[in-house]
Amino acid sequence: MMADSLAQKIIARAAGRSSVMPGEVVTAAVDLAMIHDSGGPRRVEPILRDLGVGLFDPSKVVLISDHFVPGDTPESADILEFTRNWAGQHRVTFHDGQGICHVVLPERGHLRPGMFVVGGDSHSPTGGAFGTYMFGIGATEMAGVLATGEIWLKVPQTILIEWRNRLSEGVTAKDMMLALCARIGMGGGRYQAIEFAGSTISSLSMQERMTLSNMAAELGAQAGLIAPDETTVAYLRKAGADVDAWQDLKTDIGAPLLDHLLFDGAALEPQVAAPHSPANATAIGDAPQTSIDVAYIGACTGAKYEDLKGAAGILRGRGVAAGVELLIAPASKRDQERAADEGIMKVFEDAGARILANACGICAGYGADRLGAGVTCISSTARNFKGRMGAPSSRVWLGSPLTVAASAVAGRIADPRNFLTLEISAI
């Protein structure tokens, strides 16, 4: 019997085949298509209209508004109105202003292990944390999917990235990914399937795993997979998903691998990435002493409930340094509500933070809070490309939510381990 990778197994089922081999080109049936207000209706509707076709199956389309929320400019308000009208016209599932698509999609029970899913956003590999083969496509390709329910792809090779041993206190999945960006580079994924495995991964929560799969995009991978386990199933069942027959969704021993990389989680230190690339990452102890103007805890990579909880563990009882603005943009409304119920949002308010909408916001380059000229920011986002978050002369460093919180207190890039005087679990 042939040994297959997790990617091969999921793609074979979607292609109606018993097996597929890396390098083959196959046509796969899409179980779900996720679109958002930026690259969704306003981009695909003109194409569908020109083709004279509708949606292949509205029940398999999920639309989420997150890029132009809260609609505080005439342009963004018009885009949101068009999005809402389109959702009603086509009767698709629509989550309006509930948070960032990559967080809302699994939070609302739309993903299950073994699904084959496409998303209209580059960070769609986030779905791979749930044993779903999910990748991002552009608007033209998405229009084709919405019309036919199918897409062709070249069966990827698998790069297995194995992490062993538990992370130390103050070290997070974001630090793991920044370290990988520095180690293998922005193109290290070679548009193949990266699979994360090992005892470090098994010990992580689902929201931490989501950060790993999300930033597979920064490594240049098509997908960022994690084989489902009991942690996956517990999360999805709580979200309302019907999960069954997941145990065989794993890479077989002897399956073909393009590469197998091994890392020690226990040896990892907090990381920061200098402007203007995640690949400019280094251990925080090796980074220059850099003063900051803005600390931003936001984005699908860095403002989920557990990110907020970790940051609050550092900020509790402390204020933000003079001259520093702390911005918090919770990744989903549900995560913000939970954080509020547990007193986490009060910690941010007491520290002097300003709370922004549950949206992509300045991470995607939208909104009134974009960085001004010459501003130095440390951010929990996945990317720090020049001009992405504001003025081209702004300088953005990347770090974990813990590192961003510590830096906000210190007024400069700071090691979060020096601020772990409070038990995060007590927040």
Order of alpha helices (4+ residues) and beta strands (2+ residues): alpha-beta-beta-alpha-beta-alpha-beta-alpha-beta-beta-alpha-beta-beta-alpha-beta-alpha-alpha-beta-alpha-beta-beta-beta-beta-alpha-beta-alpha-alpha-beta-beta-beta-alpha
